[in-house]
Amino acid sequence: MNTIKVALAGQPNVGKSSLINAISNAKLKVGNFSGVTVEKTQINFRFCDEVSCQDYSVDIIDLPGAYSLTDYTIEEKVTRSFLLSDEYDVIVNVVDSTHLQRNLTFTTQLLEMGKKVVVALNMIDEANKEGIEIDHKQLSTILGVPCIKTSANKKIGIEELKSAIIKAHNSPNTPSKVVYSDFMEEEIAKLNFFLKAKKFVSPYSYRQMSIKLLQEDKEAYALIHDKPIWMEIAPIIREAKTHIYLHTDTQDITQIFSDEYFAFAKGVKMEVMSTKSMRAANLTQKIDNILIDKIVGIPIFLFFMWALFQLTFELGAIPMEYIDAFFAYLGEQAKFILGEGNLGQLVADGMIAGVGAVVLFLPNIIILFIGIALLETTGYMSRVAFLLDGFFHKFGLHGKSFIPLVTGFGCSVPAYMAARTLKNERDRLLTLFIIGFMSCGARLPIYVLFVSAFFAPSSAGNVLFLIYIAGALLGLIGAKVLHLLVFKGEDEPFVMEMPKYRLPSLKLIWHTVYIQALSYLKKAGTFILLASIVIWFASNYPKNRVLEASYNTKIENATAEETKVALANELQMKLLENSYLGIIGKFTEPLVVPLGMDWKMAVALETGLAAKEMVVSTLGILYAIGESDETSSNLQEQLRQNISFPAAMAFIVFVMIYLPCLAASMVFVREAGSWKYLGYLFVFTTGSAWVLSFITYRVLVIMA
């Protein structure tokens, strides 16, 4: 006969004693745990498993009630000590169904231990009386362990619980499905990668060891402290702690993980539990009842996003005039010092104009990043993810996809990395393919440029908001298509952690915005500077001395000033068409002509494959060359004169959808796991961009 030892664990007053009585039929032994006066209750029962046709002798040890695996009280010390030992085979975690969230915080800690666990949803009869409904099958899928509805008083689910214990004992251990906040998961992943690379040997999995190190677990530190690996891993742990402290309002690691358990437990509860009457017990619940309400929640979110884009446009426009004037002054000074020759033109029209066109939109970028950081640090983003979960499922996505998708509004690189929180490969790949539809901060300057050029200032903010919403909706439609044709399969449930509401952390917002803005400026000062020089060179060479001489003669012979300006502009246009850049643009022009675009716009789109910021600087170089008067030197004026409204809208649609920048594409390859996916992404995004731009252009031409 097989013997199974079971540890019965749970918080105080969850009905463990009643459950033991219901199981045991009075084969009960009472004593004390070794070395302490804490009472130890133990029962034994025999069970015949009809599936395996085997008899089992099951010993159940009732552990003292504990709110967590700490050692604050003698009862918790006893429970923790026993659960950390190898004196048992299966944990039966008894949960009070009427207080599911509070009890699940302890369940979370038990799951982290890597032991075999069965969850008994006790007092289910009382929960039903209170109008509480729990989807135990969904809960089992989320937690990765059997969850059985039981009632010790009514003898409900007792036999099912016994069968679950036997089945759990005969099944292999499964990894914990507990997930933490994104910043925490990021640091766990770093430690996990390091331990795996070092092939560190311990009784725990690499993930368990990583979590224990962050929790400052004494046993984990004892395992690693005296080994050579300690010198290498200590700085990684310090850096991880610094990052974690930045995202929390305390440096008490116990409190930090308690908040994480609370967030996970609340997320689980909201996924699996429903009540007939939602009475808010505290301010957090009252706010949640409004923000995650199915009727008013989404309009509130859309209003916040609309307000953010209004601020991005209105406030961002204030310093733009001064930044533009500053770079214009620098260009004039460069030509004054270096002369009007090739060197002066290179510095003024290539380097300063190219970089200036990008830096011009830094205020817009900063405002957008501040807005997103505010929504994240207050805990609101997680609520929106939960709110949109059902809506996202219609398109083959999970609500948890919302975080990387919203991050994509800032930058695609961290957005691709944020998709790691999706453990299911199908969901993760589908999310990775859709992130590019969320317009990143680098595309914002392009939108602001075209919106400012073709729309009245009073409606510009609304148009900008509609562009972002349209991109997101197109992404959802794309997700549905991919879900039906490529990434088929059943959705796997995940939990969206529900952190406590917090006041905005100025330190964290500053850190986030500073890093992103600095990254933007580094691009402008390095990569984009170099690219601006290359584009300027390609647009000015090879020189055509014969053509220049011919037009210079015409200009000298002209009497009217307007004729001279027109001839000078015509000369510059012909020189551009015969330059290296013109040759490339002319070669690819047939691809964009059906979209109403010319070769200059084709070149701008092509440089955008390297960095989206380059689109604006390329347009600035191509359309602003050869202009002599102050009014016509304005890039917006040049766009209005040279590009039709339908073509401009088609250009915006193309930019909205096609492949992200080179840096983001490289991160996409790393996260997707294969170069072939980048090829699929290029075909999918560029093909979609061309078709939708064509439709946009043709519809607007017909309507004009």
Buried (B, 14 or more C-beta within 10 A) or exposed (E): EBEBBBBBBBBEEBBBBBBBBBBBEEEBEEEEBEEBEBEBBBBEBEBEBEEEEEEBEBBBBBBBBBBBBBBEBEBBBBBBBBBEEEEBBBBBBBBBBBBBBBBBBBBBBBBBBBBBBBBBBBBBBBBBEEEBEBBBEBBBBBBEBBBBBBBBBEEBBBEBBBBBBBBBBBEEEBEBBBBBBBBBBBBBBBBBEBBEEBEBEBEBBBBBBBBBBBBEBEEBBEBBEEEEBEEEBEEBBEEBBEBBBBBBBEEEBEEBBBBBBBBBBBBBBBBBBEEEEEEEEEEBEEBBBEBBBEEEBBEBBEEBBBEBBBBBBEEBBEBBEEBBEBBBEBBEEBBEEBEEEBEBBBBBBBBBBBBBBBBBBBBBBBBBBBBBBBBBBBBBBBBBBBBBBEBBEEBBBBBBBBBBBBBBBBBBBBBBBBBBBBEBEBBBBBBBBBBBBBBBBBBBBBBBBBBBBBBEEEEBBBBBBBBBBBBBEBBBBBBBBBBEEBBEEEBBBBBBBBBEBBEBBEEBBEBBBEEBBEBBBEBBEEBBBEBBBBBBBBBBBEEBEEEEEEBEEBBEEBEEEEEBBEBBBBBBBBBBBBBBBBEBBBEBBEEBEEBBBBBBBBBBBBBBBBBBBBBBBBBBBBBBBBBEEEEBBBBBBBBBEBBBBBBBBBBBBBBBBBBBBEBBBBBBBEBBEEEEBBEBBBEBBBEBBBEBBBEBBBEBBEEE
